[in-house]
């Protein structure tokens, strides 16, 4: 599910070499860029304009910004990055790969956009996020981000006390059901071809969660276009106002193949592998946000971007100091004199 944000003015792409290129203009990428720009680093954000939460009406669970539309959060973020000299460029990355190092041995990367423009950077922060791949059920996708939801912390309060259905996608949906049971007493679990053992059936029964094993074939809507329920393979219609679905989470890795970032397979999907502050096994490349943490909400993604930005600045400071020492050594081969 990819939805684009409203268009906005794009900055010119920097010429020469910049300290950092941030690939991805969501919360993680913008906050990483903000930290770098405030550290007086030259930083360029490449934004494809299709954040994961674009279909949602508002961001929730984010202190001081709860209820703010996602597009407004990003608009403010872009303005703040620019306030400190950072640039935000609307474009799609089609290639990112290591380039020949500088004369002093510092790392270099080339990032190429779909329109043919390119930029050279000393370091890269990957914050491309992910895409939610929904089950192939007719009518499901059109309600995504509204009556078809995934995160109880992002959307739970807004659907409280409604008749909710859990459309299972695997074992991870079992815990999902217990979280939504906190929000409503009218909860139905559609196994939809997934396994549900007797122990969990007993646990569901204890919490009053109804279980239906017949597969779901269609999401139906009422005369006003709102979600009204699901149709089962046997023709039965089960009335529901909300469906909660843990979609398969697929990282956005297109164009990044040249970086050879390691990936990890998790129960909920695949992500880029990273360590503390988003550092990766590839020297000079960091990752932040949903690209490495599939379940991170906006606040957690922004925080991860800040940590990565600070770590990039730290490593650049070390590289700058090493280069300064090397320059002195080249001028005075015999070293310092008193």
C-alpha positions, -999 to 999 in steps of 0.1 A, spaced: 0 0 0 18 31 -12 1 65 -9 18 97 -19 19 129 2 8 163 -12 34 178 -36 58 204 -22 87 226 -34 119 206 -39 153 220 -31 181 220 -56 205 191 -54 239 200 -39 269 200 -62 301 185 -49 304 162 -19 280 165 10 286 151 45 255 129 44 226 119 22 195 107 39 174 83 18 138 87 30 119 117 41 98 103 69 101 108 106 134 88 109 150 105 79 140 140 88 150 137 124 184 123 114 188 152 90 178 177 116 205 165 140 231 166 113 221 200 100 221 214 136 257 200 138 266 222 108 268 192 85 258 195 49 229 171 45 205 163 18 172 143 23 160 124 -8 122 120 -3 101 98 -26 69 112 -11 52 80 -1 54 75 37 39 44 52 13 64 73 0 85 44 -34 68 44 -40 76 81 -59 107 92 -37 114 122 -6 104 141 -14 91 176 6 82 206 32 109 199 36 134 228 25 170 219 16 159 183 -12 134 190 -39 139 165 -18 157 140 -22 146 103 9 128 91 14 152 62 15 181 87 41 164 108 63 159 77 57 195 65 70 209 98 99 185 97 110 196 63 108 232 73 129 226 104 156 207 85 158 236 60 159 261 88 194 248 97 207 246 62 196 211 53 181 204 19 151 182 10 149 170 -25 118 153 -39 130 123 -59 134 85 -62 167 68 -56 175 42 -82 211 35 -72 233 40 -41 267 25 -41 302 30 -28 325 53 -48 362 58 -49 374 72 -15 388 107 -12 425 114 -16 429 111 22 410 78 23 377 90 35 346 71 24 325 82 -6 291 71 -19 272 80 -51 234 83 -50 216 84 -83 180 96 -88 154 84 -113 158 116 -133 195 110 -138 208 135 -112 234 122 -87 251 133 -56 283 123 -38 282 118 0 306 109 27 280 89 47 245 75 41 215 72 64 189 48 50 154 56 63 132 43 35 107 27 58 85 -2 47 54 -12 28 24 -31 42 15 -60 20 -21 -69 27 -38 -103 23 -55 -107 -11 -91 -103 1 -114 -84 -22 -123 -50 -8 -98 -50 20 -73 -24 6 -98 4 0 -104 7 38 -67 6 47 -57 32 73 -93 39 82 -115 9 91 -88 -16 83 -60 -10 108 -29 -27 121 -15 -10 152 -36 -9 185 -14 20 197 -17 40 165 -55 35 159 -68 16 189 -85 45 208 -103 56 176 -119 22 171 -127 14 208 -160 -4 215 -166 -11 179 -173 -47 166 -138 -56 156 -125 -85 135 -89 -98 136 -80 -111 101 -52 -135 110 -21 -136 89 0 -160 111 9 -168 147 17 -131 154 -20 -123 150 -27 -142 183 -11 -116 205 -27 -90 182 -61 -103 193 -54 -99 230 -43 -63 225 -75 -55 206 -96 -73 232 -84 -45 256 -103 -21 233 -136 -39 227 -157 -66 241 -170 -75 207 -140 -92 190 -140 -120 164 -109 -138 153 -109 -150 117 -82 -177 114 -82 -174 76 -63 -205 70 -37 -200 98 -32 -224 127 -48 -218 161 -40 -245 187 -63 -257 215 -45 -238 242 -50 -204 224 -86 -213 216 -91 -218 253 -75 -185 260 -97 -168 235 -128 -184 249 -118 -172 284 -117 -136 271 -149 -139 251 -132 -138 217 -152 -156 190 -132 -178 165 -143 -184 129 -123 -208 109 -141 -204 75 -119 -183 52 -128 -147 45 -134 -140 8 -146 -104 7 -149 -72 27 -183 -57 23 -195 -21 28 -227 -4 35 -246 22 14 -224 50 26 -192 31 16 -182 23 52 -169 -11 62 -199 -33 72 -185 -68 76 -169 -97 58 -182 -125 36 -170 -160 43 -163 -188 18 -196 -204 27 -215 -172 19 -222 -162 55 -218 -125 63 -203 -115 96 -210 -79 106 -179 -59 116 -171 -22 116 -133 -26 119 -108 -51 108 -73 -54 123 -47 -70 101 -10 -75 107 1 -71 71 34 -86 59 60 -58 63 83 -54 33 113 -30 36 117 -6 8 150 -17 -6 147 -7 -43 178 11 -56 198 2 -25 212 -31 -38 246 -16 -44 251 -10 -7 248 -47 1 231 -41 34 225 -73 55 189 -82 61 171 -102 87 139 -122 85 115 -117 114 80 -131 122 64 -99 109 85 -94 78 120 -86 67 142 -56 78 177 -43 74 200 -56 102 216 -29 124 233 -23 157 234 5 182 223 38 168 215 22 135 251 14 124 254 -15 99 281 -39 88 286 -17 58 311 11 67 296 45 63 260 34 61 234 37 89 197 27 90 168 40 111 131 38 115 109 10 100 136 0 76 153 -17 106 126 -17 133 93 -30 118 71 -21 147 85 14 154 58 41 156 65 77 145 80 87 178 103 57 180 113 62 143 121 98 149 142 89 180 161 63 160 168 89 133 182 113 159 205 86 173 218 77 139 223 113 129 243 119 161 264 88 155 271 98 119 282 133 131 305 116 157 321 94 130 325 123 107 342 143 135 367 115 139 373 114 102 378 151 100 404 149 128 422 121 112 423 141 79 437 171 98 464 151 114 473 135 80 475 169 64 499 181 91 520 150 87 522 156 49 534 192 54 558 182 82 569 146 76 591 148 107 561 155 129 554 182 154 583 205 166 585 224 198 
